[in-house]
Amino acid sequence: MDKQDYYETLGVDRSASADELKRSYRKLAMKFHPDRNPGDEAAEARFKELSEAYEVLSDEQKRSAYDRFGHAAFDGGGNGPGAGFGFTASSFADVFDDLFGDFMGSRRGGGRSGHRGADLRYNLEIELEDAFSGKQTTIRTTTTVVCESCEGTGAEAGSQPVTCPTCQGMGKVRAQQGFFTIERTCPKCQGAGRIIEKPCPVCHGTGRNAREKQLQVNIPAGVEDGTRIRLANEGEAGVRGGPAGDLYIFISVAPHRLFERDATNLYCRVPLSMTRAALGGTIEVPTLDGKRARITVPEGTQTGHQFRLRGKGMPALRGQGTGDLFVQTAVETPVNLTEEQKALLKQFEDAAGADTSPEAEGFFSKVKELWDDLRD
């Protein structure tokens, strides 16, 4: 059976650029890769064809020969125009590794000298006043740090890790299985490429020790509940020289005894005596910065009436404005009255008319109308 044209195999024009060839091969190779199609012989054959086509067309010299002589450039076991070009299972593996090594985690080129340390989490509760003004605080956390005795190598003082004899420092080993070359992490060094013959007696070869750290944390003004602050490289130390992880501080803001927060706005519920609400007057309310604000209460103020104090709320994170303070009134019904006070209120009730409590009068008028309608 005649071979399909390499350009048709990859689904590109003969004038396709190197980038177009790579994109097309990457897309098709991922689709037909045997790992994604276990037991599918047709997919395996298709993957071989794609790899062979790309192995030729991605090389300028081979592509030039193919454009001139077609498949004949690579036939004849060294007697044809393309003598010297050959295809092996390893060459196909190399092509696939070049394209997908970083994505698949199998890029060749030496074992890793160390592993990155783990990230850590610290939960920090602050007061609403701290979120308003910002603060600097000190935290203590237990983590792992680089062993001072071996300086993180994991090897005893005076010795050094040696190249792994199994993988020759590559961190990975290869095994040929038919057409394919299988690559896996070296079981001897666990991918490090080096082994420790004489472990450090202090850290027992890990290159790290547990220790309590004291850190200064700057909490910016305007932080909200759930805000996350990242301290780079303050997590656990890396293994055998690897980079340190990060420390993430999760902020929670404690409930306040007077204020409730909604984003950058603050809400405060202020009780008013019945007489103050009826007669009006001036009251002072607190603000979160520790100061006081004066509010003029008009006559006849009802429960739920809201006053807005602009710019008296929370600052927005990163200085993007300031919210407002909303003061909500709650008219308080008198309790624990003396006989004299009750008598005075009775006199007031007798003297009051419909205009004194228009909302109540209106409501009960509607109720009376409803009952009258039901009787008819």
C-alpha positions in Angstrom: 0.0 0.0 0.0 1.3 3.4 -0.9 2.1 5.7 1.9 -0.1 8.8 2.4 1.6 12.1 1.6 3.2 13.5 4.8 1.6 16.9 4.4 -1.8 15.2 4.1 -1.0 13.0 7.1 -0.5 16.2 9.2 -3.4 18.0 7.6 -1.4 21.0 6.4 -0.5 22.6 3.1 3.0 22.1 1.5 3.8 25.7 2.3 3.0 25.3 6.0 5.4 27.0 8.4 7.3 25.2 11.1 4.9 26.5 13.7 1.9 25.3 11.7 3.4 21.9 11.4 4.1 21.8 15.2 0.5 22.9 16.1 -1.1 20.4 13.8 1.1 17.5 14.9 0.6 18.4 18.6 -3.2 18.4 18.2 -3.3 15.1 16.3 -0.6 13.3 18.3 -2.5 14.1 21.5 -5.7 12.7 20.0 -4.2 9.4 18.8 -1.5 8.8 21.5 -1.6 5.1 22.7 -1.9 6.2 26.3 -5.2 7.8 25.4 -6.4 4.9 23.2 -5.3 1.7 25.1 -5.8 -1.4 23.0 -6.7 0.6 19.8 -4.4 -0.7 17.1 -5.8 1.8 14.5 -4.9 4.7 16.8 -1.4 3.3 17.4 -0.8 3.0 13.7 -2.1 6.5 13.1 0.2 7.9 15.8 3.2 6.2 14.1 2.3 7.8 10.8 2.0 11.2 12.4 5.3 10.8 14.2 7.1 9.7 11.0 5.6 12.6 9.0 6.5 15.2 11.6 10.0 13.7 12.1 10.7 14.4 8.4 8.9 17.7 7.9 10.2 19.3 11.1 13.8 18.8 9.8 14.7 21.3 7.0 17.1 19.0 5.3 14.8 16.0 5.4 11.8 18.2 4.3 13.8 19.5 1.4 14.6 15.9 0.3 11.0 14.8 0.7 9.8 17.8 -1.4 12.1 16.7 -4.2 11.8 12.9 -4.1 8.8 12.1 -2.0 8.9 8.9 0.0 11.6 7.6 -2.3 14.1 9.9 -0.5 14.0 7.6 2.5 13.6 4.1 0.8 16.3 1.7 -0.2 18.1 1.1 3.1 20.8 3.7 2.3 20.8 3.4 -1.5 18.2 6.0 -2.4 18.5 9.8 -2.6 17.8 10.1 1.1 20.5 7.6 2.3 21.4 8.4 5.8 17.9 9.3 7.0 16.3 6.7 9.1 13.4 6.3 11.5 13.5 4.4 14.8 11.2 4.1 17.8 13.5 6.3 19.8 13.4 9.1 17.2 9.6 9.2 17.4 9.8 9.3 21.2 12.3 12.1 21.0 10.0 14.1 18.7 7.0 13.6 21.0 9.1 14.4 24.0 10.4 17.7 22.4 6.8 18.8 21.9 5.1 17.5 25.0 7.9 17.0 27.6 7.0 20.1 29.7 3.2 19.4 29.4 3.5 15.7 30.3 6.1 16.2 32.9 8.7 14.1 31.1 11.2 16.6 29.7 14.6 15.1 29.6 17.8 16.9 30.7 18.8 15.8 34.1 17.2 15.0 37.4 15.8 17.6 39.7 18.3 18.7 42.3 15.5 19.2 44.8 11.8 19.5 45.4 9.9 22.7 46.2 8.8 23.0 49.8 5.1 22.8 50.7 2.9 25.9 51.1 1.6 26.7 54.5 -1.6 28.2 55.8 -2.1 30.5 58.8 -5.5 31.7 60.1 -5.4 35.2 61.6 -8.4 36.9 63.2 -8.3 40.7 63.5 -10.7 43.3 64.9 -12.8 45.5 62.6 -10.8 48.5 63.8 -7.6 46.8 62.5 -9.2 46.2 59.2 -10.2 49.9 59.1 -6.8 51.4 59.9 -4.4 48.5 58.9 -1.8 47.2 61.3 1.5 45.4 61.6 1.4 42.3 63.7 3.7 39.4 64.6 2.8 35.8 64.1 4.5 32.6 65.1 4.4 29.5 62.9 6.1 26.1 63.0 7.7 25.2 59.7 10.8 23.5 58.2 14.0 25.4 57.5 17.2 24.4 55.7 19.5 22.3 57.9 22.4 24.4 59.0 24.7 21.4 59.5 24.5 20.2 55.9 23.3 23.4 54.4 20.4 21.6 52.9 22.3 18.9 50.9 21.2 16.1 53.3 24.8 14.8 53.3 27.1 14.5 56.3 29.6 17.4 56.7 32.6 16.8 54.5 30.7 14.6 52.0 28.5 15.4 49.0 25.6 13.6 47.3 26.8 11.4 44.4 25.4 10.8 41.0 22.8 8.1 41.0 24.3 5.0 39.3 20.9 3.8 38.1 19.9 6.8 36.0 23.3 8.4 35.7 22.0 11.6 37.1 19.1 12.0 34.7 16.4 11.3 37.4 14.5 9.1 35.0 15.1 5.7 33.4 13.9 4.4 30.1 12.7 1.0 29.0 12.0 -0.2 25.5 8.6 -1.9 25.0 8.2 -2.8 21.4 7.8 0.3 19.3 7.7 2.7 22.3 10.2 3.9 24.8 8.8 4.2 28.3 10.3 6.8 30.6 9.6 6.8 34.4 11.1 8.3 37.5 14.2 6.6 38.7 13.3 4.2 41.6 16.8 4.6 43.2 17.0 8.4 43.6 13.2 9.2 43.3 14.0 11.6 40.4 16.7 13.6 42.2 19.5 12.3 40.0 21.7 12.0 43.1 21.8 9.8 46.2 23.2 10.4 49.6 25.6 7.7 50.8 26.3 9.4 54.2 23.2 11.1 55.5 23.5 14.2 57.8 23.0 13.0 61.4 21.1 16.2 62.3 18.4 16.1 59.6 18.8 12.4 58.7 19.3 13.2 55.0 16.3 15.4 54.5 18.2 18.7 54.4 15.5 20.3 56.7 14.7 20.7 60.3 11.5 21.8 62.1 11.6 25.2 63.7 9.3 27.9 65.0 9.5 31.1 63.0 8.5 34.7 64.0 7.3 36.8 61.1 6.1 40.4 60.7 2.9 40.7 58.8 1.6 44.0 57.3 -2.2 44.0 57.2 -3.4 46.7 54.7 -6.3 49.0 55.5 -9.6 47.8 54.0 -9.0 44.0 54.2 -12.1 41.9 54.2 -13.1 38.7 55.8 -11.4 35.9 53.7 -8.6 38.1 52.3 -5.5 36.1 51.6 -2.0 37.5 52.1 1.0 35.7 50.5 4.4 35.7 52.1 6.7 34.4 49.4 9.3 31.7 50.4 8.1 31.6 54.0 6.6 28.1 53.7 8.5 24.9 54.2 12.1 24.7 53.0 12.7 22.8 49.8 14.1 19.3 49.8 17.8 19.1 49.1 18.2 22.6 47.8 14.8 23.0 46.3 13.0 26.3 46.5 10.9 27.1 49.6 7.2 27.2 49.6 5.0 30.1 50.4 3.0 31.1 53.5 -0.6 32.1 53.0 -2.3 34.1 55.7 -6.1 33.9 55.7 -7.7 36.9 57.4 -11.0 36.7 59.3 -12.6 39.8 60.8 -14.2 39.4 64.2 -17.9 40.6 64.6 -18.1 44.1 66.1 -20.3 45.1 69.0 -21.7 48.2 67.3 -21.1 48.1 63.6 -22.0 45.7 60.8 -20.0 45.7 57.6 -21.1 45.2 54.0 -18.1 45.7 51.7 -17.0 49.2 52.3 -20.2 50.4 54.0 -20.9 50.3 57.7 -24.3 50.0 59.5 -25.1 51.1 63.0 -28.4 50.7 64.8 -29.2 53.6 67.2 -32.1 53.4 69.6 -34.2 56.5 70.1 -36.5 57.3 73.0 -40.1 57.8 72.0 -40.0 61.4 73.0 -36.8 62.1 71.1 -38.2 60.5 68.0 -41.5 62.5 68.4 -40.0 65.9 69.2 -36.7 65.6 67.2 -33.4 66.8 68.3 -29.6 66.2 67.9 -27.8 62.9 68.8 -24.2 61.9 68.7 -23.2 58.6 67.1 -19.8 56.8 67.1 -17.6 56.3 64.1 -15.1 53.5 63.6 -12.1 55.9 63.8 -13.0 56.6 67.4 -14.6 60.0 66.8 -18.3 61.2 67.0 -20.7 62.5 64.4 -23.7 64.7 65.1 -27.1 63.8 63.5 -30.2 66.0 63.5 -33.2 63.9 64.1 -36.4 65.4 62.6 -39.7 65.4 64.4 -41.7 62.3 64.0 -38.7 60.0 63.1 -39.9 56.4 62.7 -38.1 53.1 63.3 -36.0 52.2 60.4 -35.3 55.7 59.2 -31.7 55.8 57.8 -29.2 58.6 58.0 -26.2 58.5 55.7 -22.8 59.8 56.7 -20.6 59.9 53.6 -17.0 58.9 53.8 -17.4 57.4 57.4 -17.3 53.8 56.3 -14.4 51.4 55.5 -11.5 52.3 53.2 -11.4 50.2 50.1 -8.4 47.9 49.7 -5.5 49.5 47.8 -6.9 53.0 48.4 -9.9 52.9 46.0 -12.2 55.2 47.9 -14.1 55.0 51.2 -17.5 53.7 52.0 -20.3 55.4 54.0 -21.8 54.9 57.5 -25.5 54.3 57.6 -27.2 55.0 60.9 -30.6 53.2 61.3 -33.0 54.4 64.0 -35.0 52.1 66.3 -37.7 53.9 68.3 -37.9 52.4 71.8 -41.2 51.9 73.5 -41.1 53.0 77.2 -40.9 50.3 79.8 -41.1 50.1 83.7 -43.4 53.1 83.8 -44.6 54.6 87.1 -48.3 55.3 87.8 -47.7 59.0 87.2 -46.0 58.3 83.8 -48.8 56.0 82.8 -51.4 58.7 83.7 -49.5 61.2 81.6 -49.4 58.8 78.6 -53.2 58.2 79.1 -53.8 61.9 78.9 -51.7 62.1 75.8 -53.6 59.3 74.2 -56.9 60.9 75.0 -55.7 64.2 73.5 -54.1 62.7 70.4 -56.0 62.6 67.1 -55.7 60.8 63.8 -52.9 63.2 62.7 -50.7 62.1 65.6 -50.4 58.4 64.4 -51.4 58.6 60.7 -50.0 55.2 59.8 -51.8 53.4 62.6 -55.1 55.2 61.9 -54.8 54.4 58.2 -54.1 50.7 58.9 -57.0 50.2 61.2 -59.3 52.1 58.8 -58.4 49.6 56.1 -59.0 46.7 58.6 -62.5 48.1 59.4 -63.3 48.4 55.7 -62.3 44.8 55.2 -64.5 43.5 58.0 -67.4 45.6 56.7 -67.0 44.1 53.2 -66.9 40.5 54.7 -70.2 41.1 56.5 -72.0 42.3 53.3 
